[in-house]
Amino acid sequence: MNFSILDWNIQGTRYYTSTSLAEVTPDLENSGADIFCLQEAQEVREKRPGFIEQQKLNCIFSEDKENRNVILSKFPIIASGELAFPPFKDPKDSQNSSFIKTVWSNIKYFLPPYTGLAPEKALWADIKISSEVIRIYNCHFEIVGVGPKERVNQLKLVMADAKSHRGPVIICGDFNTTIPAAGFGRKFIQLFHLESNRSLVVDEKRSPDDERYTIVKVAEEAGFYDALDITKSTWCIMPFKWEIFSLKLDWFLVRGLKMPQITLGEYISDHRSVLVKFLI
């Protein structure tokens, strides 16, 4: 049996380069996906676009309005919940770059509101497809004031939770893996996102490589593989569609399912959509 999942940060009205629900709805409707994992999808929650009812999709929304993740499924959802991330950030880091933080946090056109120690949450669902129950985690990791260390800890927490599920597992979403290889790009992004040098140290090592390679290593050690091409960019600056620093922010980690067929969408929001087709 075939089934497909569309993962997409549709970049709702939260930030300066927002994308309207009307702009992304045609692609959602025409994707042919059986399951949707969406981030920054507050408008989907609030407006309930017509395709949800037309396609008879089961919906999972967070009880916390600050968690803008959404899971929609044509298949039965037999269990669901949220996984809260503790404040992994080192409190000492809040003392760093205090002048920059004060100035830049007020330039709202260029910088999202500073989130401090506030954790994000992962939304999960157990979805019954044929005779299998597949656990899906829809994640949106932190970006402002944190770095690879904190994002790896968030991923490890999700993977630890996934150990309780004996069937196939998918961990997808916007991991905000923004740190490129050592050089000017890394320094610029550290400054822009208020990421301290301490946040670059993962498992007592500070890697000069792009953050994506650290994520792959951690995932593979836990028995997951990334379905996407690690070299492909999935984020751009809108409306210019400029793939600055070739950042891969979106991930699709898989355990217990065969290598799928992948299609990356065009830029409508600042992220590419990721359509993944599996065979059970």
C-alpha positions in Angstrom: 0.0 0.0 0.0 1.2 3.5 -0.9 0.8 6.6 1.3 2.3 10.1 1.1 3.2 12.8 3.6 3.5 16.5 2.9 5.8 18.4 5.3 5.8 22.2 5.0 6.5 25.3 7.0 3.9 27.5 5.3 5.2 30.6 7.1 2.0 32.1 8.5 1.4 35.6 9.5 3.8 35.6 12.4 6.9 37.2 10.9 7.8 40.0 8.5 7.8 37.9 5.3 4.5 36.1 6.0 2.6 34.0 3.5 -1.2 34.0 3.4 -3.2 30.8 3.6 -4.7 31.6 0.2 -1.3 31.5 -1.4 -0.5 27.9 -0.1 -4.0 26.4 -0.2 -3.9 25.4 -3.9 -0.7 23.4 -3.4 -2.1 21.7 -0.3 -5.3 20.8 -2.2 -3.5 19.5 -5.3 -0.6 17.7 -3.6 -2.4 14.4 -3.4 -0.9 13.9 0.1 -2.6 11.6 2.6 -1.0 13.2 5.6 0.1 16.9 6.2 2.6 18.0 8.7 2.6 21.8 8.7 4.5 24.4 10.7 3.6 28.1 11.3 0.1 27.0 10.4 -2.0 29.1 12.7 -4.3 30.2 9.9 -5.1 26.5 9.1 -6.2 26.1 12.7 -8.2 29.3 12.8 -9.8 29.3 9.4 -10.1 25.6 8.6 -9.8 25.8 4.8 -12.4 23.9 2.8 -10.1 21.1 1.6 -10.0 19.7 5.2 -13.7 18.9 5.1 -13.8 18.0 1.4 -11.0 15.5 1.9 -12.4 14.4 5.3 -9.1 15.0 7.0 -8.7 14.2 10.7 -7.0 17.1 12.5 -4.6 17.4 15.3 -3.9 20.9 16.7 -1.9 21.9 19.7 -3.7 22.9 22.9 -1.0 25.7 23.1 -1.7 28.5 20.7 2.0 29.3 20.6 2.6 25.9 19.1 1.6 26.4 15.4 2.2 22.9 14.3 -0.7 21.0 12.6 -1.2 17.3 11.6 -3.9 16.4 9.1 -4.6 12.8 8.0 -6.9 10.9 5.7 -6.1 7.9 7.9 -7.4 7.3 11.4 -5.5 9.0 14.2 -5.6 6.6 17.1 -3.5 8.6 19.6 -1.8 12.0 19.7 -0.1 14.4 22.0 2.6 17.1 22.5 6.2 16.7 23.6 7.4 19.8 25.5 11.0 20.7 25.2 12.7 21.8 28.5 14.7 25.0 28.4 17.9 23.5 27.1 19.5 26.9 26.6 22.4 27.7 29.0 21.2 30.7 31.2 24.7 32.1 30.9 24.1 32.7 27.2 21.5 35.3 28.0 24.3 37.5 29.3 26.1 37.4 26.0 25.7 40.0 23.3 23.3 41.9 25.6 23.8 45.2 23.7 23.2 43.5 20.3 20.1 41.7 21.7 18.7 45.0 23.0 19.2 46.8 19.7 18.3 44.0 17.3 15.2 42.8 19.1 13.7 46.2 18.4 14.4 46.1 14.7 11.3 43.9 14.1 11.5 44.2 10.4 14.7 42.2 10.4 14.5 40.1 13.5 11.7 38.0 14.9 10.8 38.7 18.6 13.4 37.4 20.9 12.2 34.2 22.5 14.6 33.9 25.4 14.3 30.5 27.2 10.8 29.7 25.9 10.8 26.1 24.6 8.9 24.9 21.5 6.9 21.7 21.4 6.6 18.8 19.0 3.2 17.5 18.0 2.9 13.8 17.5 0.3 11.3 16.2 -0.1 7.6 15.9 -1.7 7.0 12.5 -3.2 3.6 11.4 -2.3 2.8 7.8 -3.4 -0.7 6.7 -2.1 -3.0 9.4 0.7 -0.6 10.6 0.6 2.1 13.2 3.0 4.9 12.2 4.2 7.4 14.8 4.8 10.9 13.3 6.5 13.8 15.1 5.9 17.2 13.6 8.7 19.5 14.9 9.7 23.1 14.8 12.9 23.6 16.7 14.1 26.9 18.2 16.2 29.4 16.3 16.7 32.7 18.3 19.3 32.6 21.1 20.1 28.9 20.6 22.3 26.9 18.4 23.3 23.3 17.3 23.7 22.2 20.9 20.2 23.0 21.9 18.7 21.7 18.6 20.5 18.4 18.9 19.2 18.1 22.5 15.7 18.7 21.2 16.1 16.0 18.5 17.5 13.5 21.1 14.5 14.1 23.3 12.2 13.3 20.4 14.1 10.2 19.5 14.2 9.0 23.1 10.4 9.4 23.2 10.1 7.4 19.9 11.8 4.4 21.5 8.4 3.6 23.1 6.8 3.0 19.7 7.6 -0.4 18.2 6.4 0.5 14.7 7.7 2.8 12.0 8.6 6.4 13.1 8.9 9.6 11.1 10.4 12.8 12.6 9.9 15.7 10.3 9.6 19.5 10.3 11.6 22.7 10.4 14.7 22.0 12.5 16.1 25.5 11.9 19.6 24.1 11.3 20.9 27.5 10.4 24.7 27.2 11.2 26.8 26.8 8.1 30.5 25.7 8.0 33.0 27.9 9.8 33.6 31.2 8.1 31.8 34.5 7.5 28.4 32.9 7.0 28.6 31.3 10.4 29.6 34.5 12.1 26.9 36.5 10.4 24.2 34.0 11.4 25.4 33.7 15.0 25.1 37.5 15.2 21.7 37.6 13.5 20.2 34.9 15.7 22.1 35.7 18.9 23.8 32.3 19.0 26.7 32.1 21.5 29.9 30.2 20.9 28.8 27.8 23.7 25.8 26.8 21.6 28.1 25.5 18.9 29.5 22.8 21.2 27.8 19.5 20.7 28.8 16.5 22.8 31.9 18.4 24.0 33.1 19.1 20.4 32.9 22.2 18.3 32.6 21.1 14.7 33.8 23.4 11.9 31.3 21.7 9.6 27.7 22.7 8.6 25.2 21.9 11.3 23.3 19.5 9.0 26.1 16.9 9.3 25.8 16.9 13.1 22.1 16.2 12.8 22.6 13.4 10.3 25.2 11.8 12.6 23.0 12.0 15.7 20.0 10.6 13.7 21.9 7.7 12.3 23.3 6.7 15.7 19.7 6.3 16.8 18.7 4.2 13.8 17.1 6.9 11.6 18.0 8.0 8.1 17.3 11.3 6.4 15.0 10.8 3.4 16.1 14.2 1.9 19.2 15.0 -0.1 21.5 16.6 2.5 23.0 19.0 0.0 19.6 20.5 -1.1 18.6 23.9 0.2 15.0 24.1 1.5 14.9 27.8 2.7 15.2 31.1 1.0 14.8 34.8 1.6 11.4 35.9 0.3 10.3 37.4 -2.0 13.7 37.2 -3.7 13.9 33.4 -3.4 17.6 33.9 -2.5 19.0 30.6 -1.0 21.6 32.5 1.2 24.2 30.1 2.6 22.4 27.1 1.0 20.6 26.3 4.3 18.8 23.0 4.7 16.2 23.7 7.5 13.7 21.0 6.8 14.1 17.4 7.7 12.5 14.0 7.2 14.0 11.4 9.5 12.7 7.8 9.1 12.9 4.6 11.0 11.4 1.3 9.9 10.2 2.3 6.4 11.9 1.8 3.1 13.6 4.6 1.2 10.8 6.7 -0.2 10.2 8.9 -3.3 10.8 12.6 -2.6 9.5 15.7 -4.3 10.6 19.2 -3.3 8.1 22.0 -4.1 8.8 25.4 -5.4 9.1 28.4 -3.0 5.7 29.8 -2.2 6.5 30.4 1.5 10.1 30.8 2.5 10.4 27.0 2.8 10.1 24.3 0.1 7.3 21.8 0.7 8.5 18.2 1.0 6.3 15.5 -0.4 7.3 11.9 0.5 5.8 8.7 -0.8 6.1 5.5 1.0 5.2 1.8 0.3 4.2 -0.4 3.2 
